[in-house]
Amino acid sequence: MIKYFLGAILALAIIGNAFDFESDDYSWKLIINKEDAYYSVTNGAKRIFNIARSLLQDSELSDTSSIILEED
């Protein structure tokens, strides 16, 4: 479960261009921009949450479901 969560965070950071790749004759560098990664992940999570919320609100399940509490 944690692997999927970390994978989603990594995917959102990659989509948001939070990584820079630099190379020279002797080495390769993968530079992570922390601020860009933070904004990319938070914006992506907000969008996914809003999409899921709109899908659940539009479904018939939210209209027909009810919670009934009984006291004996």
C-alpha positions in Angstrom: 0.0 0.0 0.0 2.8 2.4 0.9 4.6 1.5 -2.4 1.5 2.7 -4.4 1.3 5.9 -2.3 5.0 6.7 -2.8 4.7 5.8 -6.5 1.8 8.2 -6.9 3.7 11.0 -5.2 6.7 10.3 -7.5 4.5 10.3 -10.6 3.0 13.7 -9.6 6.4 15.1 -9.0 7.7 13.9 -12.4 4.6 15.3 -14.2 5.2 18.7 -12.5 8.8 18.9 -13.8 10.3 18.8 -10.3 13.3 16.9 -11.5 16.3 18.3 -13.5 18.9 16.1 -15.2 22.4 17.5 -15.8 25.4 15.7 -17.0 29.0 16.4 -17.9 31.9 14.3 -19.1 32.4 12.7 -15.7 29.1 12.5 -13.9 25.3 12.6 -14.0 23.2 14.7 -11.7 19.5 14.3 -10.8 18.4 17.5 -9.1 15.2 17.5 -7.2 13.5 20.9 -6.8 11.8 20.6 -3.5 9.4 23.5 -3.9 8.3 22.4 -7.4 7.8 18.9 -6.1 5.7 20.1 -3.2 3.5 22.3 -5.4 3.2 19.6 -8.0 2.1 16.9 -5.5 -0.3 19.1 -3.6 -2.0 20.4 -6.8 -2.2 16.9 -8.2 -3.7 15.6 -5.0 -6.3 18.4 -4.9 -7.3 17.7 -8.5 -7.6 13.9 -7.9 -9.7 14.6 -4.8 -12.0 17.0 -6.7 -12.4 14.6 -9.5 -13.3 11.7 -7.1 -15.7 14.0 -5.2 -17.5 15.1 -8.3 -17.8 11.5 -9.5 -19.3 10.4 -6.2 -21.7 13.4 -6.1 -22.9 12.7 -9.6 -23.6 9.0 -9.0 -26.9 7.6 -7.9 -25.2 6.0 -4.9 -25.0 9.3 -3.0 -28.7 9.9 -3.7 -30.0 6.5 -2.6 -27.8 5.7 0.3 -28.8 6.4 3.9 -27.5 5.6 7.3 -30.1 4.2 9.7 -29.2 3.9 13.4 -31.5 1.8 15.6 -31.7 1.9 19.3 -33.0 -1.2 21.2 
